[in-house]
Amino acid sequence: TTHPSPQILSLIHNHVMERYNFIGIVERMDESLAVMKLLWNLDYGDLIVLSAKQSGAYDDGRYNNTCYLIQPSGWNQQQDHEHEQNQSKRQGKLQKVYKHLDEYIASEYRAINLDYLLYDIVNASLDRTIALLGRDNVDRTERQLRVLRKWVESQCQREAIFPCSSNGTRQVEESSQNCYWYDSGCGFACVDRVLTSYKSP
């Protein structure tokens, strides 16, 4: 496999920069949201949503019209001793596999894979945008976003009506009045109310 030519790299870069107004990065989600807010003068209510799928709760119930439990983090290790033993046996083999994968990705693969190129382009673009907006400005907005999200979760997570109840019962009709779409944006009325009434300490 050959490396992409400089011309191809330039075309990809220009295509991405010209076609998209903004691309966020999952690993830098709060930073990305803070930048979006500053760029388009968004309200915090445009950025803050309640988590729909949490460890130990249920999914959206769409598959087979059935609510499935999202196993709590560490459930297997706590509940299944045999699984834990099998995991430890496989760990040595996996370490060797991971080592080879890391070496491969760090060398030729990363240089020729266009997904990594896109990721690097977006990362660099985000850094430049933050520099233009001001690092302190972005950091301050990001901190406020986290404070407000935590406050909203403490006030609205129990009030929100999701497609699956806390005991695994489907409640689609009720949730349809409380969510934007399936389990997305559930509790939006509470989120708006809490943010409107929030007073900074």
Secondary structure, DSSP 4 states (H G I P E B T S, - for coil): -PPPPHHHHHHHHHHHHHH-S----GGGHHHHHHHHHHHHT--GGGT----SS-TTSB--S-GGG---B-PPTTHHHHH-HHHHHHHHHHHHHHHHHHHHHHHHIIIIIHHH-HHHHHHHHHHHHHHHHHHHH-HHHHHHHHHHHHHHHHHHHHHHTTT---SB-TTS-B-HHHHHTT-SBTTBTTTHHHHHHHHHH----
